[in-house]
Amino acid sequence: MSEWDTPAVDLGHPDSAIRLASAVHRFKMPHPNPDRKLSFARSFRSAGSAEKTRRAILKADELRKKLSDAVSAGKVSHERVVADARRYQPFIHQILVSCKFQPEMARLDERLIFEWISGVESSKSPFKSEAIMYDLVMCIVCEGLGKAGVATETS
């Protein structure tokens, strides 16, 4: 054995440095604007005649509401946020795929305007977009912040 295998002096990092370097900050969750009552079912009322698509649209509305409730709760359960975000994502994806392969479904009866209020920015004015992809991205953000929240609670 050489002196490199078992150094005489402990060269490890002090515990305080490890704690400082591994500190995880929990950020507030973004949340949909509660004043905006968005509905895929109302927006795609005359389009999306396929039964599978219709069920996906109704389920997307239900799961979006659950995610909204989870991120807007007084005491946020990060496990619930992660679970609700993961359940909602496939339905957004299915709507996007349906719009791609059934362009007639992409015609809206009512505008879809997604409004999210940041959990990080100090401004409480919502960020807006008409892109369904924006809602998907914010859903993924909620899942990521939820996982970070779970990590801080368990560390």
Salt bridges, closest charged atoms under 4 A:
GLU51 OE2 - ARG55 NH1 3.84
GLU62 OE2 - LYS59 NZ 3.44
GLU62 OE2 - LYS66 NZ 3.69
ASP69 OD1 - LYS65 NZ 2.84
ASP84 OD2 - ARG80 NE 3.62
ASP84 OD1 - ARG87 NH1 2.70
GLU110 OE2 - ARG42 NE 3.26
GLU115 OE2 - ARG36 NH2 3.15
GLU130 OE2 - ARG111 NH2 2.28
ASP135 OD2 - ARG64 NE 2.98
GLU143 OE2 - ARG86 NE 3.33
GLU143 OE2 - LYS147 NZ 3.35
GLU153 OE2 - ARG26 NH1 3.31
GLU153 OE2 - HIS78 ND1 2.79
